[in-house]
Every structure is written in structure tokens, then in C-alpha cells.
Amino acid sequence: MSTSVRAAAASLRVFLAEMIDYAGFFPPASLEMMACVSNYSRYLSGPQRWALGRFVLPVARLDEFLNAQENVAVDPWKFSGIVSANVAAELAVVGEFNCRAHGAVMDCVEIRASNKQEIDFALRHLPEGVVAFFEILPDQAGEWLPILQQAGAAAKLRAGGVVEDAIPAVERVAGFIASCAEFGVPFKATAGLHHPLRCIHPLTYEANSPKGMMHGFLNLFTAAAIAWSAVRAGGAVPRRVLESCLADGERANWHFDESSLTWIGEDEPVRIDLEVLHSMRSEFALSFGSCSFEEPLAALHEFGLL
């Protein structure tokens, strides 16, 4: 990964701080345990560690991680654990893992749930101090977000995949972000967000991979900042503006400086100051999972932002 050749603007550092959860196990990278552990250890000691979030690990592979970590230098790590269908047993494993003195903690878990009973069941077994992110379909946000709000849980948006049908439409993503802001439910995103801006890219790393129009992480988190700013100001979330932001593929419309992020894709520029950016990132739009930590940063470097 290239090191920075220019200092990141203060607003970009706030915007990007600990944003990228490293999920190298998952497609399209699909790396082995040792490669993922070595990569994350290297990123932790690298110049852009300030952008690095949690290590995303299937809970079922925790024992494998503990064997692999003996071969690398380990700084205190934070994990986000992917819970499979065996919810109660795996959440018990998370609790046991967090009680061990091994310089790591799994303080987040990610769970798929299809009804309120499954959410309630997972929350009853959730270890103390662990935040649960429940993956929901964008169209289900209005139904499930009040439940997550009441439970103090968070939401998870799947923004893409290795087939084009897995990529939700701009309108659905805008609706999800707006609903999360309106209900005050924090969220993370995953899949298909390797690139800063919405554009057509190969869906996998395979030769002759099919291509699709993929969402960008600058688009998604800027839209989140717009929604968050509107709610903080006591106004309505401007869903049409969110849709416009999510669909914008023009690099020239994004400006990061020492005091604010400005997006000029609308008739009137949208300016988000550092305080709103900080609260948005710490309380609302928390991170996105990516099977590559290097690719998103390399793209920002090409844009002249890093």
C-alpha cells in the first residue's frame, strides 16, 4: 500500500477515521487466516492506521485466529464477529473470548435476523459490552429499526456483492440511511464499497469478471452526514438530496479542507463542519467492511486526497 504523499485534510481524517473494517476472509478477496492476520498486523503499524477499523472475523474461526496470532506481532485488536445460524453458542464463545487476556476484544457482532423473535433471542444471549449489528434489507428498515432503537442495537446495510443483483438501488440505500437517521439507529455497511465514488467496476477479482454499478463510500458516508445534519438541526431528512449524493460519480464535487467537507452536487453546496462530521462518524455511520484495506486508500490517493 502506498504511503501518503500529502497530509490528509482535517475533515478527511475525521470523515475516514477508523472507517474501514478489514474483512479479508470474505469475497472477492477470500484470503486464508494467516494472510488476513499478517495484513491486519501490518496495517496496524502502517502510516494510515488511523483509517483502520476492526478486524472482521467469523466467530466460528476464533480458535484458528488464536493459533495464527502466535506468528505475528499483535497490538491490541478490536474485532467484529460474524455470527452464523448457531447464535446462542457463538455468542457464548464471544463472551469467553473477551474474558481471556490475549490483547484482543470482540466488542461488536454482526447477525442476520428475519423477525423480532430472532432479534430478541440474540439480544438475550449477547455478552455484556458487545454491540450487535443486525443485517436488515433496506426495504425492511421501517419495520425493524424501531425494534433496534428500543433494544439499543445497531443496523447493518449490505451495499453490494459479487453479483449485480446484490447491489441495492440508490433509492433503497437513501431510504435506509434516512430511516436510520430518523430513528436514531447507528449503522455500518458492508460489501461492494471498495471505491470512493459510484461507478462501474468488476464485481470480483477474477479475469473477465462481470461488471456492475457499485456504490462508493464517499457517496454513502456523505449522504449519511447530510441525513445526520438534518436530524440534528430538527429538520426533515432530504431524501431526494441523499439520492442525488449517492448517485454522484464526479470527483470534483467533493472538497475536504481543514474545517469542513463540502459537496457541491446540488444547486446549493452542502457543507458539513468538523463537529457534525465527528458526531456522525462516532454516533451514526460507524464503518464499512471491506475485503481490502489498501484498495479504498489507493483510490483516494489517485483522487489527490491522500
SVG drawing of the C-alpha trace seen along z (x, -y; Angstrom):
<svg xmlns="http://www.w3.org/2000/svg" viewBox="-43 -27 49 51">
<polyline fill="none" stroke="black" stroke-width="0.4" points="0.0,0.0 1.3,-3.4 2.1,-5.7 0.6,-9.2 2.4,-11.8 0.4,-14.7 -1.2,-15.3 -4.9,-14.5 -7.1,-17.4 -8.6,-17.6 -12.1,-17.0 -11.0,-13.9 -9.2,-12.5 -12.4,-12.9 -14.5,-11.6 -12.3,-8.5 -11.2,-7.8 -11.3,-4.1 -13.8,-3.7 -12.5,-0.6 -13.2,2.7 -10.8,5.2 -12.7,8.3 -10.1,10.1 -11.7,13.5 -14.7,12.6 -15.3,12.4 -13.9,11.3 -10.6,11.5 -11.3,14.7 -7.9,14.9 -6.6,17.5 -6.3,16.8 -2.5,16.3 -2.7,13.8 -5.5,11.8 -3.8,11.8 -0.5,10.7 -2.2,8.0 -4.0,6.5 -0.9,6.6 0.9,4.7 -1.9,2.1 -1.9,1.5 1.8,0.5 1.4,-1.5 1.1,-5.2 -2.6,-5.0 -3.7,-3.0 -5.9,-6.0 -8.3,-4.8 -8.3,-1.2 -11.3,0.1 -12.0,3.6 -10.8,7.0 -13.9,8.8 -13.8,12.5 -16.3,15.3 -16.9,16.3 -16.5,19.9 -12.9,19.2 -11.7,17.6 -9.7,20.7 -7.9,20.6 -7.1,16.9 -5.6,17.6 -3.3,20.1 -2.3,17.8 -1.7,14.7 1.3,16.5 3.2,15.9 2.7,12.1 3.3,9.1 -0.1,8.3 -1.1,4.9 -4.4,4.7 -7.0,5.7 -10.7,5.0 -12.9,7.5 -16.3,7.5 -17.6,11.1 -19.8,12.6 -22.3,14.8 -23.7,17.8 -27.0,19.6 -25.8,21.1 -26.4,17.8 -26.5,18.8 -23.4,21.0 -21.4,18.5 -22.3,15.6 -21.2,17.7 -17.9,18.2 -17.6,14.4 -18.1,13.9 -15.5,16.5 -13.1,14.9 -13.4,11.5 -12.6,12.9 -9.3,14.1 -6.1,12.0 -4.8,12.1 -4.7,8.5 -7.9,8.6 -11.6,8.0 -14.7,8.7 -16.8,5.7 -19.1,6.0 -21.0,8.8 -22.9,8.9 -26.1,11.0 -28.7,11.8 -32.2,11.8 -35.5,12.2 -38.0,11.5 -38.4,9.9 -38.1,13.2 -34.6,13.8 -33.5,10.3 -34.9,10.8 -33.2,14.2 -29.8,12.8 -30.0,9.9 -30.8,12.2 -27.6,14.1 -25.4,11.0 -22.4,10.7 -22.0,7.6 -20.2,4.8 -20.8,6.2 -22.8,4.2 -25.0,6.2 -25.4,5.1 -28.4,6.7 -28.4,7.0 -31.7,5.9 -32.9,5.3 -33.3,1.6 -37.0,2.2 -37.4,3.5 -36.0,0.5 -39.3,-1.0 -40.3,2.3 -37.1,3.3 -35.4,0.0 -37.9,-0.8 -37.1,2.6 -33.4,2.0 -33.8,-1.5 -35.6,-0.2 -33.0,2.5 -30.1,0.2 -28.8,2.3 -27.4,1.1 -28.2,1.9 -26.2,3.3 -26.6,2.5 -25.4,4.8 -24.4,2.4 -23.2,4.9 -21.9,8.4 -20.3,10.5 -23.4,10.4 -25.1,7.3 -28.5,8.3 -26.9,7.9 -26.4,4.2 -29.4,2.2 -30.7,-0.7 -29.8,-4.3 -33.4,-4.9 -33.3,-1.9 -30.0,-2.9 -31.2,-6.5 -34.3,-5.3 -32.2,-3.1 -29.9,-5.9 -32.8,-8.3 -34.7,-5.9 -31.7,-5.2 -31.2,-8.9 -34.9,-9.4 -35.0,-6.6 -31.6,-7.4 -30.2,-3.9 -26.4,-3.7 -25.4,-1.5 -22.4,0.0 -22.3,1.1 -20.6,3.9 -19.8,5.3 -19.2,3.5 -17.7,0.3 -14.0,0.6 -14.3,-2.6 -14.8,-6.1 -17.4,-7.1 -20.3,-5.3 -19.0,-3.8 -19.0,-0.7 -16.4,1.8 -15.7,5.6 -17.6,7.4 -14.8,9.8 -11.0,10.0 -11.4,12.8 -10.3,12.3 -13.3,11.3 -15.4,10.7 -18.9,9.3 -19.2,5.6 -21.8,3.6 -22.6,0.1 -21.2,0.1 -21.8,-2.3 -19.0,-4.5 -18.0,-5.0 -17.6,-8.8 -21.2,-8.8 -22.6,-6.7 -21.0,-8.4 -21.6,-11.9 -25.2,-11.0 -25.2,-9.8 -23.6,-13.2 -26.4,-15.1 -29.1,-13.0 -27.5,-13.3 -27.0,-17.0 -30.7,-17.5 -31.9,-15.4 -29.6,-17.3 -31.0,-20.6 -34.5,-19.3 -35.5,-19.2 -36.7,-16.6 -34.2,-14.3 -33.9,-15.5 -34.3,-12.1 -34.0,-13.5 -30.7,-15.1 -29.5,-11.8 -30.3,-10.1 -28.5,-12.7 -25.4,-12.4 -25.4,-8.6 -25.7,-8.7 -22.9,-11.3 -19.8,-10.0 -18.0,-13.3 -14.8,-13.7 -14.8,-17.4 -17.9,-17.7 -16.1,-16.6 -13.9,-19.1 -12.2,-18.4 -10.4,-21.2 -9.3,-22.0 -12.8,-23.0 -15.4,-21.1 -16.5,-18.7 -18.3,-20.4 -20.3,-18.5 -21.4,-20.7 -23.6,-18.2 -26.7,-20.2 -27.8,-23.7 -26.6,-24.9 -23.4,-23.5 -23.8,-21.2 -21.2,-22.0 -20.7,-19.7 -18.4,-21.1 -15.9,-19.1 -18.2,-18.8 -21.1,-17.3 -18.7,-15.0 -17.2,-13.8 -20.6,-13.1 -21.9,-11.5 -18.9,-9.1 -18.9,-8.3 -22.7,-8.0 -24.3,-7.2 -22.5,-6.0 -19.8,-3.9 -17.8,-1.9 -17.9,0.3 -16.5,3.7 -14.1,4.3 -12.1,7.3 -9.3,4.8 -7.9,2.0 -5.4,0.9 -7.8,0.5 -10.0,-2.2 -7.0,-4.2 -5.2,-3.8 -8.2,-5.2 -8.2,-8.2 -4.6,-8.7 -5.4,-8.7 -8.0,-11.3 -5.4,-13.5 -7.0,-13.3 -4.2,-11.3"/>
</svg>
